[in-house]
Amino acid sequence: MAATEDHSTTGARPPAYYVTTPIYYVNDRPHLGHAYTTVAGDVLTRWHRQRGENVWYLTGTDEHGQKILRTADAHGVSPQEWCDKLVEEAWKPLWQHLDIANDDFIRTTQQRHTDRVQEFVQDLHDKGEIYKGGYSGPYCVGCEEYKLPGELLPGATEDEKLCPIHKKPVEWLEEENYFFRLSAYGPKLLEFYAANPGFIAPATARNEVLRFVEQGLQDLSISRSTFNWGVPLPWDEKHVLYVWVDALQNYITAAGYGADPERFAELWPASVHLVGKDILRFHAVIWPAMLMAAGLPLPKRVVANGWLMVGGEKMSKSNLTGIAPQDLTSHFGVDAYRYYFLRAIPFGTDGSFSWEDFTARYTSELANDFGNLASRVAAMVGKYHEGVLPAATAAGDAEQAVADGLTKAAGLADLKIGEELDFAAGIAAIFEFVKLVNGYLTEQEPWKVAKDTSEEGRARLATVLYTAAEALRATAVLLNPLMPGTAQKLWDSLGAEEPLGALAAQTIGTVADWGRLPAGVIVTKGDILFPRLEEKPAS
Ligand code: MSP
């Protein structure tokens, strides 16, 4: 990464590449849809760490609001007890299980959050951005959002209307509450989008937001007075803050806003907010307007992913299509899980999960193309060179083609994963390289060369084995952000740690420097990277 400022003289750390996930409602346990975004963010941040950048990855939980309160009531426990239990028993363990390397985990019931939230809204109130008024309209508790009458679906009776996302009846709310002057920000937002065309991605998401804002914005109801599970408004404690206005601020409260100016300067503005497409307006309209009102810089990008679908419906707990990630990792393993969703579904579009497709990709791409390559190379170094990697003394055009293929794959993967968040294309580029190495071995036929015991034959064999092992060295580095457990196994089997250091310390910038793996390392067979799958469990 090109540094734009010299921070070495000031002692300040360089601005971080700061990535956030949505903070998840803890009314229920996580399903594949939640894990999808969190894994994507993990791959993105691990990639940037391997570029040698200063990176910060934040995830967390959204714990206030009516949805959580009702769930806790239904279970006969206090909302705080409910949240504590779900966070500790379901959410945090899942991220650990999926090898998510988040740097922080924010919970909106933490005081480090609620104190700063109160200061933030007090500031907006002092600035005249908030006023008292009345509002009535259809409200979806699932979305925690007032809906526009025009977007509702017809229900079972003439009076009943359904939320288009949850397909459940909306409720009619009528309250006196406080409002944020969102309507005043329409023109400023449009100006901002025009000046920052990359702010919202993909293009479909950007267009949707533009159309929405161009229609004119209404002021936003930001408080509730009929229940008290939320952050109290500092100037009127009969009201709690609307859960979304509370939740969005996690991105700054976790970054040290109002508490640690140095850290906040390092982290804010965020580089990427990852969001699902259903919560795009909150992040690309309401959140930037709140920041403008507070006089804070706006995040650099909001990137929306599509939905994982089951049977044509958005996967969710409320329509009973939610699948727990553990149901899949217990069969396919964690790394194959991390691989599959990002490889199979172009980021930004909806995608269907299918057991058959996952099985097919596991077998052909992971086990056959990649896993077999790794075990074949280790086996041949063992068989022909007693496990000691020989030097490539007779490299020619074929070897050059492998090195060139690596340069191309590394460059493309860096652009696609690191910049464009086009994970599927980036992973495809790395696997193209794996295919190229397989093709190289098929052509070179080292098992036949091994029969030629002349000096020339021995030099050829050594060169082919070295080339394949060096290609695997680079593959381990490129796949480390995506499949850290597998990449580490490969790194260990290549004996690379001793001469080259830890896998995570290998940089993307040097991955294509051919010849980094020194001859003489001890190559061992290690575990099979992707074992044959058991029969599909009965469902
Ligand atoms: N708490 C809010 C977010 C606040 S961010 C300041 C929220 N929580 S949520 O738990 O309901 O959803 C969190 C994320 O999960 C959203 O981005 C949503 O799009 C995503 N997903 C939920 N179901 C999904 C799928 N079936 N597929 C992909 N992502 C989906 O909204």
Residues whose N, C-alpha, C, O or C-beta is under 5 A from the ligand:
A	BS01	MSP	P22 I23 Y24 Y25 G33 H34 Y36 D62 A247 L248 V275 G276 K277 D278 I279 G306 W307 L308 K314 M315 S316
